[in-house]
Amino acid sequence: MAPATAGTRTVVAPWRDWREWLAKIIGGWRGSLRVRTLVATLGLTALTILIALVWMALAIQNDLYESRVEQVESLAFRATQTAQTTLDAAEVEGDAIAVQNLMETVRGTITRQAATDMIAAFRVSAAPSVTAPQDFEQGGLVEEMVSAGLRERVRSTSDQQWWQSIAVNTEDGSVPGVLIGQQIVIPEAGAYELYFAYDLQAEAQTLQFVQVTLWGVGITLIVLIAAILWFVLRSVTVPIAQAADTSAKLAAGDLAVRLPVEGEDEFATLSRSFNAMADSIEAQIKELADLSLVQQRFVSDVSHELRTPLTTIRLATDMLNDQRETFAPAAARAAELLHAQVERFEVLLTDLLEISRYDAGSVELEMEPTSLAALAEDVIASMHHLAVQHGTQVRLVAPGGYSPVEMDPRRVRRILRNLLGNAIEHGEGLPIVVSVDSNQYAVALGVRDYGLGMREEDTERVFDRFWRADPSRKRTIGGTGLGLSIALGDARLHRGTLEVWSQPGRGTNFVLTLPRAEGPLRGPSPLPIEPADDGDALDNLGLTQPIDIVDLGDAEEPGGPADTATKEQP
């Protein structure tokens, strides 16, 4: 029985969760016009409605409060005036019982007219009196509910009414209320503080109802505005999205796509204009494609037709060149020049045929396992004579690239010969370093020279056909101007890349990267496109002294190379 395998569970950190959500929100905000418009409009609308609701609620609250205060002040004043009139008209003549009965009568009158049973009265003077009625509290209004400040105001003024906000305890709990105080004078007893308390429970309920209604209306308005806005935005953004999607397809090469035309509005006009533009572009591209096809066929046919007479001319020039020593000096020089130009014409014709095959899409690779390091060694050895003519040292630095990789060796060899030939021609006689390395994703080959270099705008056009960085500069090795264009095509056929780095005064570096497996590159190149050296310290590279040839060997590289081998052509 097989042993049980313990399962693993990945725990995602909370900070990563919120960062992912934040990234999604930011992506949605940036990538959707509908979302941005909806959020911005709803945000501003909600803010406006919130401000309006708060202002209305505060206004209604203040109005209810002030109206209630004015009402209870009027009731309390009327009750106080009626009581004072009754007291002034009474004749008690120092009779304590009569004064007490009068106070009870006035108390009942005050309760009826004040429309509240929360009433309290406190004698202002602290001097002992036999006839002065006792203080009283009724309806839940007690002395502790009256603040010292209000009592001081009531005691100091005999003809003015004062009020303050208080909390009134009811069966439903504490509710806001108003406490009103004023002096009243009792015969034979003196002045008393008379207080009336009114609860604002009804007004609080009314205010709560109004606020709930206002907030309900506000939320309903926001929802309705969101629905209306979504409908309007959808009617506007859907045609825009269709236009964007159709434009992307047209830009990707699908020339048959068109926008639907509905109605007579601005979007219908846009659709008709876009379709007319697409028809025009399709017609022009088709015309250019037909013209290009005719040109390709012409180049291919002419190249094939020229091969037969060129072969005859080549045989004749070879015979003349072999016999040039028996000619007069002028004739011998003419035979030599004719032979060189016929060779260059043959190379140009071969390149033109290759370019026509690329344009027609009829190029096929002949793949076989090949060691890129060994191939580089062979190419360097084959170009030894050319390097000697230009006084250039070539070193092969190969920490990797020994394991065989599926490639077309003829085309890769042609790429390296072209890159190395250009480096020798434009290297100003300075050393050249050919690097080969590999990793788990790819193998790479770099050709680094320390010549004049190129400007950035020149490196962007270096792979164009027949383009030259310096048109006044004479070719010394018979190039056709198509080599780098063909090299780029060969690299792309391998699903690889061919990149260039160059700076004036620091030289140029080309890097060819080929994938180990079928399909496009899936990782970084083993060689950086920008070299790490400063371009001046050639002594650090060891290229100022002759170096013996070191055998590259047959080293294997399971995950990366282990040995470093160098080779220099003096």
C-alpha positions in Angstrom: 0.0 0.0 0.0 1.4 3.3 -1.0 2.1 5.8 1.7 -0.3 8.7 2.0 1.0 12.0 0.7 0.5 15.0 2.8 -1.3 17.8 1.1 -0.1 21.4 1.0 -2.1 24.5 1.4 -0.9 27.9 0.2 -1.8 30.7 2.6 -2.2 34.0 0.9 -1.1 37.0 3.0 -3.8 39.5 3.7 -1.7 42.4 2.5 -1.4 40.6 -0.8 -5.2 40.2 -1.1 -5.9 43.8 -0.6 -3.1 44.8 -3.0 -4.6 42.5 -5.7 -8.0 44.0 -5.1 -6.5 47.5 -5.3 -4.7 46.6 -8.5 -8.0 45.3 -10.0 -9.9 48.5 -8.9 -7.2 50.7 -10.5 -7.2 48.5 -13.6 -11.0 48.8 -13.9 -10.8 52.6 -13.3 -8.1 53.1 -16.0 -9.5 50.7 -18.5 -13.2 51.6 -18.6 -14.6 55.0 -19.6 -18.0 53.8 -18.4 -16.7 53.0 -14.9 -14.9 56.3 -14.6 -17.9 58.4 -15.8 -20.3 56.4 -13.6 -18.2 56.6 -10.4 -17.4 60.3 -10.9 -21.0 61.3 -11.7 -22.5 59.2 -8.8 -19.8 60.6 -6.4 -20.6 64.2 -7.3 -24.3 63.5 -7.3 -24.2 61.8 -3.9 -22.1 64.6 -2.5 -24.6 67.2 -3.7 -27.6 65.2 -2.4 -25.8 64.7 0.9 -25.1 68.4 1.3 -28.8 69.2 0.4 -30.2 66.6 2.8 -28.0 67.8 5.7 -28.9 71.4 5.1 -32.6 70.6 4.9 -32.5 68.4 8.0 -30.7 71.1 10.0 -33.1 73.8 8.7 -36.2 71.7 9.6 -34.7 70.8 13.0 -34.0 74.5 13.8 -37.4 75.6 12.6 -39.2 72.9 14.7 -37.1 73.7 17.8 -37.5 77.5 17.5 -41.2 77.2 16.8 -41.7 74.9 19.9 -39.6 77.2 22.1 -41.7 80.2 21.0 -44.9 78.3 21.7 -43.9 77.2 25.2 -42.5 80.6 26.0 -45.9 82.1 25.1 -47.8 79.5 27.2 -45.5 80.0 30.2 -45.7 83.7 30.0 -49.5 83.7 29.7 -49.8 81.3 32.7 -47.3 83.4 34.7 -49.2 86.7 33.9 -52.5 85.1 34.8 -51.2 83.8 38.1 -49.5 87.2 38.9 -52.8 89.0 38.2 -54.6 86.6 40.6 -52.0 87.1 43.3 -52.1 90.8 43.0 -55.9 90.9 43.3 -56.0 88.7 46.4 -56.2 90.1 50.0 -54.6 87.7 52.5 -53.5 90.3 55.2 -50.9 88.1 56.8 -53.0 85.0 57.1 -50.7 82.0 56.4 -53.6 79.7 55.7 -55.1 82.2 53.2 -51.7 82.6 51.5 -51.3 78.8 51.3 -54.8 78.4 49.8 -54.1 81.2 47.4 -50.9 79.5 46.3 -52.8 76.2 45.7 -55.4 78.1 43.6 -52.7 79.8 41.5 -50.9 76.5 41.1 -53.9 74.9 39.5 -54.4 77.9 37.3 -50.8 77.7 36.2 -51.0 74.0 35.4 -54.1 74.4 33.2 -52.9 77.4 31.3 -49.2 76.4 30.9 -50.3 73.0 29.3 -47.7 71.1 31.3 -47.7 69.4 34.7 -44.0 69.8 35.1 -43.9 72.9 37.3 -41.7 73.9 40.2 -41.5 77.0 42.4 -38.7 78.0 44.8 -38.7 81.0 47.2 -36.0 83.5 46.3 -35.3 84.9 49.7 -33.7 82.6 52.3 -35.1 84.6 55.3 -37.5 82.7 57.6 -41.2 83.5 57.0 -44.3 82.2 58.7 -46.7 83.1 55.9 -44.5 82.1 52.9 -45.8 79.0 51.2 -43.4 76.0 50.8 -41.5 75.3 47.6 -43.2 72.7 45.4 -42.2 70.4 42.6 -44.6 68.4 40.4 -44.7 66.3 37.3 -41.1 65.1 37.6 -39.5 68.6 37.6 -37.0 68.7 40.4 -34.6 71.3 41.6 -31.5 69.4 40.4 -32.8 69.8 36.8 -32.4 73.6 37.0 -28.9 74.8 36.4 -27.2 77.3 38.6 -26.8 79.7 35.7 -30.5 79.8 34.9 -31.5 80.2 38.6 -29.1 83.2 38.8 -30.6 84.8 35.8 -34.2 84.3 37.1 -33.3 85.7 40.6 -31.5 88.7 39.2 -34.4 89.9 36.9 -38.0 90.1 38.0 -39.7 91.0 34.8 -37.8 88.8 32.2 -38.3 85.2 31.0 -35.4 82.8 30.6 -35.1 79.4 29.1 -32.6 76.6 28.5 -32.5 73.1 27.0 -32.7 70.1 29.3 -33.2 66.4 29.1 -36.6 65.3 30.3 -37.2 61.8 31.7 -40.3 60.1 30.3 -41.7 56.6 30.2 -40.0 56.2 26.8 -36.7 57.3 28.2 -34.8 60.6 28.2 -36.0 63.1 25.6 -35.0 66.7 24.8 -36.9 69.4 26.5 -37.1 73.1 27.4 -37.0 74.6 30.8 -38.5 78.2 31.2 -38.1 80.3 34.3 -39.5 83.6 35.5 -40.2 85.3 38.9 -43.6 85.5 40.5 -44.5 87.6 43.6 -46.7 86.2 46.3 -48.3 88.6 48.8 -46.9 88.4 52.3 -44.2 85.9 51.0 -42.1 87.7 48.4 -40.7 86.6 45.1 -40.6 83.0 43.9 -38.7 81.3 41.0 -41.3 79.7 38.8 -40.2 77.0 36.3 -42.0 75.2 33.5 -40.6 72.1 31.8 -41.8 71.0 28.3 -40.7 67.8 26.5 -40.0 67.9 22.8 -40.8 64.3 22.1 -43.4 65.1 19.5 -41.0 67.4 17.7 -38.2 64.8 17.9 -40.5 62.2 16.4 -41.5 64.6 13.7 -37.9 65.4 13.0 -37.0 61.7 12.9 -39.8 61.1 10.4 -38.6 64.0 8.2 -35.0 62.8 8.3 -35.9 59.2 7.5 -38.0 60.5 4.6 -35.3 62.8 3.4 -32.6 60.0 3.5 -35.0 57.6 1.8 -35.7 60.1 -0.9 -31.9 60.8 -1.3 -31.0 57.1 -1.6 -33.8 56.5 -4.0 -32.6 59.5 -6.1 -29.1 58.1 -6.2 -30.3 54.7 -7.2 -32.5 56.2 -9.9 -29.7 58.4 -11.1 -27.3 55.5 -11.2 -29.8 53.4 -13.3 -30.5 56.3 -15.7 -26.8 57.1 -15.9 -25.9 53.5 -16.6 -28.5 53.3 -19.4 -27.3 56.5 -20.9 -23.7 55.6 -20.6 -24.3 52.2 -22.1 -26.1 53.7 -25.1 -23.0 56.0 -25.5 -20.1 53.7 -24.6 -21.2 50.5 -26.3 -20.8 52.1 -29.8 -17.4 53.5 -28.7 -16.4 50.1 -27.4 -17.5 48.6 -30.7 -15.5 51.2 -32.6 -12.4 50.6 -30.4 -12.7 46.8 -30.9 -13.2 47.1 -34.6 -10.2 49.5 -34.9 -8.0 47.1 -33.0 -9.0 44.2 -35.3 -8.3 46.4 -38.3 -4.9 47.4 -36.9 -4.2 43.7 -36.3 -4.7 43.0 -40.1 -8.4 42.0 -40.3 -9.4 44.2 -43.1 -12.9 42.8 -43.5 -14.2 44.1 -40.2 -16.8 46.9 -40.3 -19.0 48.9 -37.9 -22.7 48.3 -37.9 -24.7 51.4 -39.1 -27.9 52.0 -37.2 -30.0 55.2 -37.4 -29.0 58.6 -38.4 -27.3 60.0 -35.3 -23.6 60.9 -34.7 -22.6 57.3 -34.1 -24.2 56.3 -37.4 -22.2 59.0 -39.1 -19.0 57.8 -37.3 -19.7 54.2 -38.4 -20.2 55.2 -42.0 -17.0 57.3 -42.0 -15.1 54.5 -40.3 -16.3 51.9 -42.8 -15.4 54.2 -45.7 -11.9 54.6 -44.3 -11.6 50.9 -43.8 -12.7 50.3 -47.4 -10.1 52.8 -48.6 -7.4 51.2 -46.5 -8.3 47.7 -47.7 -8.2 48.8 -51.3 -4.9 50.5 -50.9 -3.3 47.6 -49.0 -4.6 45.2 -51.6 -3.2 47.3 -54.3 0.2 47.5 -52.5 0.1 43.8 -51.9 -0.5 43.1 -55.5 2.3 45.5 -56.4 4.6 43.9 -53.9 3.7 40.4 -55.2 4.5 41.6 -58.7 7.8 43.0 -57.5 8.7 39.8 -55.7 7.9 37.8 -58.7 9.9 40.1 -60.8 12.9 39.9 -58.6 12.6 36.2 -58.3 12.2 35.7 -62.1 15.0 38.1 -62.9 17.3 36.5 -60.4 16.6 33.0 -61.8 17.0 34.2 -65.4 20.3 35.9 -64.6 21.8 32.8 -63.0 22.4 31.0 -66.4 24.2 33.9 -68.1 26.0 34.7 -64.8 27.3 31.2 -64.7 28.7 31.6 -68.2 30.2 34.9 -67.3 31.7 33.5 -64.1 33.4 30.7 -66.0 34.8 33.1 -68.5 36.1 35.5 -65.8 37.7 32.6 -64.0 39.6 31.6 -67.2 40.6 35.2 -67.8 41.7 35.7 -64.1 43.7 32.5 -64.2 45.6 33.7 -67.3 46.0 37.3 -66.2 49.7 36.9 -65.6 50.2 36.5 -69.4 48.3 39.7 -70.1 49.6 43.2 -70.3 49.4 45.0 -66.9 46.3 47.0 -67.8 44.5 43.9 -69.2 45.5 41.9 -66.2 44.1 44.6 -63.8 40.9 44.7 -65.8 40.6 40.9 -65.6 41.1 41.0 -61.9 38.5 43.7 -61.4 36.1 41.9 -63.6 36.5 38.7 -61.7 36.0 40.5 -58.3 32.9 42.3 -59.5 31.4 39.1 -61.0 31.9 37.4 -57.6 30.2 40.4 -55.9 27.4 40.3 -58.4 26.9 36.6 -57.8 26.7 37.2 -54.0 24.2 40.0 -54.6 22.1 37.7 -56.8 22.1 35.0 -54.2 21.0 37.5 -51.5 18.2 38.8 -53.8 17.0 35.3 -54.3 17.0 34.8 -50.5 15.2 38.0 -49.9 12.5 37.1 -52.4 12.0 33.7 -50.6 11.5 35.6 -47.3 9.0 37.9 -48.9 7.1 35.0 -50.5 7.2 33.1 -47.2 8.7 30.0 -48.8 11.8 29.6 -46.6 12.1 26.4 -44.7 14.7 25.5 -42.1 16.8 22.3 -42.2 17.1 21.6 -38.5 19.8 19.4 -37.0 21.5 19.2 -33.6 24.4 21.7 -33.6 26.9 23.0 -31.1 26.9 26.8 -31.3 30.3 27.0 -29.7 31.8 24.6 -32.3 30.1 26.4 -35.1 31.5 29.8 -33.9 35.0 28.3 -33.8 34.7 27.1 -37.4 33.5 30.4 -38.7 36.3 32.3 -36.9 38.8 29.9 -38.4 37.3 30.4 -41.9 37.6 34.2 -41.6 41.1 34.1 -40.2 42.6 35.4 -43.4 40.2 38.4 -43.5 41.0 39.3 -39.9 44.8 39.2 -40.7 44.3 41.5 -43.6 42.6 44.1 -41.4 45.1 43.6 -38.5 42.3 42.5 -36.2 42.5 40.0 -33.3 39.4 37.8 -32.8 38.8 36.0 -29.5 36.2 33.4 -28.8 34.9 33.4 -25.2 32.6 30.4 -24.7 31.5 29.6 -21.2 28.5 27.8 -22.6 26.8 26.7 -25.8 28.5 23.3 -26.3 25.4 21.1 -26.0 23.7 20.5 -29.4 20.6 22.5 -30.0 18.2 22.1 -32.9 19.0 24.8 -35.5 19.8 25.3 -39.2 23.6 25.4 -39.1 23.9 26.9 -42.6 21.8 29.9 -41.7 23.3 30.4 -38.3 26.7 30.2 -39.9 25.7 32.8 -42.4 24.5 35.1 -39.5 27.8 34.8 -37.7 29.9 35.3 -40.9 27.9 38.5 -41.6 28.2 39.8 -38.0 31.9 39.0 -37.8 32.6 40.4 -41.3 30.9 43.7 -40.3 32.9 43.8 -37.1 36.1 43.3 -38.9 35.3 45.9 -41.5 34.1 48.6 -39.0 36.3 47.6 -36.0 39.1 50.0 -37.0 41.6 47.2 -36.5 40.7 46.9 -32.8 40.1 43.5 -31.1 36.8 41.6 -31.6 35.3 39.4 -29.0 32.9 36.6 -30.0 30.9 35.3 -27.0 28.8 32.1 -26.7 26.8 31.2 -23.7 23.6 29.3 -22.7 21.0 28.9 -20.0 18.0 26.6 -19.5 16.0 28.7 -22.0 18.3 29.5 -24.9 21.7 29.7 -26.4 23.2 33.0 -27.5 26.1 34.3 -29.5 27.5 37.9 -29.3 29.9 39.7 -31.6 31.5 42.7 -29.9 33.8 45.2 -31.6 35.4 48.4 -30.3 35.2 50.5 -33.4 33.6 53.8 -34.1 30.1 52.7 -33.1 26.8 54.1 -34.2 24.2 56.6 -33.0 20.9 55.5 -31.6 19.0 56.6 -34.6 21.4 54.5 -36.8 20.9 51.3 -34.7 17.2 51.5 -35.3 17.8 51.2 -39.1 20.7 48.9 -39.1 18.6 45.9 -40.3 17.0 47.9 -43.2 17.8 46.7 -46.7 20.6 48.5 -48.5 20.9 51.0 -45.6 24.4 52.3 -44.6 25.2 54.3 -41.5 27.8 56.3 -43.5 27.0 56.3 -47.3 30.4 57.9 -48.0 32.3 55.0 -46.4 33.6 52.5 -49.0 32.9 48.8 -48.5 36.1 46.8 -48.1 34.9 43.2 -48.1 32.3 43.4 -50.9 29.0 43.5 -48.9 25.7 43.8 -50.7 23.8 45.8 -48.0 21.4 42.8 -47.5 23.4 40.8 -45.0 21.9 42.1 -41.7 18.4 42.0 -43.2 18.9 38.4 -44.1 20.5 37.7 -40.7 17.4 39.1 -38.9 15.2 37.0 -41.1 17.2 33.9 -40.3 17.0 34.7 -36.5 13.2 35.1 -36.7 12.8 31.8 -38.6 14.4 30.1 -35.6 11.9 31.9 -33.3 14.9 33.8 -31.9 16.1 37.4 -31.7 18.9 39.5 -33.2 19.6 42.6 -31.2 22.1 45.4 -31.5 23.7 47.8 -29.1 26.1 50.6 -30.2 27.5 53.9 -28.9 29.8 56.3 -30.7 33.3 55.7 -29.5 32.5 52.5 -27.6 31.8 50.1 -30.5 29.0 47.8 -31.4 27.6 44.6 -29.9 25.3 42.2 -31.8 23.6 39.4 -29.8 21.8 36.4 -31.5 19.6 34.4 -29.1 18.0 31.0 -30.2 15.5 29.0 -28.1 16.5 25.6 -26.9 13.1 24.1 -27.4 10.5 24.6 -30.1 8.4 27.7 -29.9 9.3 31.3 -29.0 11.8 32.3 -26.3 10.5 31.8 -22.8 13.2 33.4 -20.7 16.0 35.9 -20.8 19.0 35.7 -23.1 22.2 34.3 -21.7 24.1 37.3 -23.0 23.2 40.9 -22.1 22.8 43.2 -25.1 24.7 46.0 -23.3 28.3 44.9 -22.6 29.7 45.4 -19.1 33.2 46.6 -20.1 33.9 50.3 -20.6 35.2 49.9 -24.2 38.5 51.4 -23.4 40.3 49.1 -21.0 41.3 46.5 -23.7 44.2 45.4 -21.5 41.7 44.0 -19.1 40.5 41.7 -21.9 43.9 40.3 -22.5 43.8 41.2 -26.2 47.0 43.2 -26.4 49.2 40.1 -26.2 49.2 37.0 -28.4 47.3 34.0 -27.0 47.7 30.4 -27.9 44.8 28.6 -29.4 42.9 26.5 -26.7 41.0 23.5 -27.8 37.2 24.0 -27.1 36.7 20.3 -26.4 33.3 18.5 -26.2 32.1 19.8 -22.8 28.5 19.3 -22.0 26.3 21.8 -20.0 23.4 20.2 -18.1 22.0 23.5 -16.6 24.8 25.8 -17.5 28.4 25.5 -18.7 31.2 24.6 -16.4 34.3 25.3 -18.5 35.5 28.5 -20.2 37.4 28.2 -23.4 39.0 31.0 -25.4 40.4 31.2 -28.9 42.1 34.1 -30.6 43.0 34.5 -34.2 46.1 36.7 -34.1 
